[in-house]
């Protein structure tokens, strides 16, 4: 039976809704179907709008229990296909992960404390050379309007390796991957411990997800053991955690972007392999509260071009497929454009939001094998179809963001 549960917010007939929005058949085949080569356009950053007056459907992510996931003999191909396959939302969530609730709370509670540190302390945590991909970052990103994003701050670090390499050439060539972590060891020493603990757990569970992804993909295409997602992630030194804090905004700030679907995080598609996500924590005056606006949250663009809200539980780890995995799996695992909508209205005034993401991606020197019919960023791939992940991602960043100075 399908494990994707639909909320009856708009009172759609569940089977009709499933066919209309996801084009998913009632019963999944035992092996992956040929990937759809006419999928909706993949984007890295693009403005999409939807009237705030239009109610949008809400979908519950496909869920897998931790105990199912850790069983390597379990056949999870139906759920992998439902969540990550050509007709899925590109996301699924893992339930009942031991220690996750406490580790999530420990780290997310530190995000506002980090943001409240003196400006001179935070300045010492910045790393311009890495395009602010290590340490503290605030106001360095742009909103879709082109204005600096001042309502959101980030802290980046590799939760697995403090110093991935000492090679000066590599650090200069791939600063966003090869740089060293920067921790506020005097001002907030507990951050390093909490960040690494949660990041390591999400990584370990992500490897289990990757294993079952490989089992699913191997039914549809030939691949060597060392070419699978699990092994690619296991040998990588490039994983990056991001602790986000959205500053409490006044009512006027919320009203200004009230019609923006992507008011907290612009539309984008992750370019790495697999992204682990926590459910957000909301606070007002340092007291944890529920999200003050039911319309706020993660929105995904489906294969048919519809925009839906995706939800998962507070104590679940969600995983999203990135473009690199879609390319290497030849479309059997698919990434989706997504954004985050901020809460609005009087109840949202003065509310801060904390969350954490772990971007799991290949090593900078991992050679990527592109199939002849690759359709994502095809213009960036050389004629000999040979790029390392470091070369590919830097080219991508140069095209869609800003050139290194």
Protein Blocks (a to p, Z undefined) as FASTA:
>chain_A
ZZbdcdfklopafklmmmmmnopafbdcfbdcdddfkbccddfbdcddddfklccddddd
ddddfklmmmmkbccklmmmmmmmmklnoiacdehiehklmmmmmmmmmmmmmmmpcfkl
mmmmpcfknoopgcjdehkaccfkopacfkbccddddfkbmblbfcfklmmmmmmlmmcc
dddfklmmmlmmmmmmmmmmmmmmmmmmmmmmmmmmmmmpccdfklpmklmmmmpckbcc
dddddddddfklmmmmmmpmklmbccdddfblbdcdddddddeehiacddfbfkgccddd
dfkopacdddddfkbccddddfklmmmnnomaccddddddddedjklgopacdddddddd
ddfklccdddfklcghklmpcfkopacfklmmmmmmmmmmccdZZ
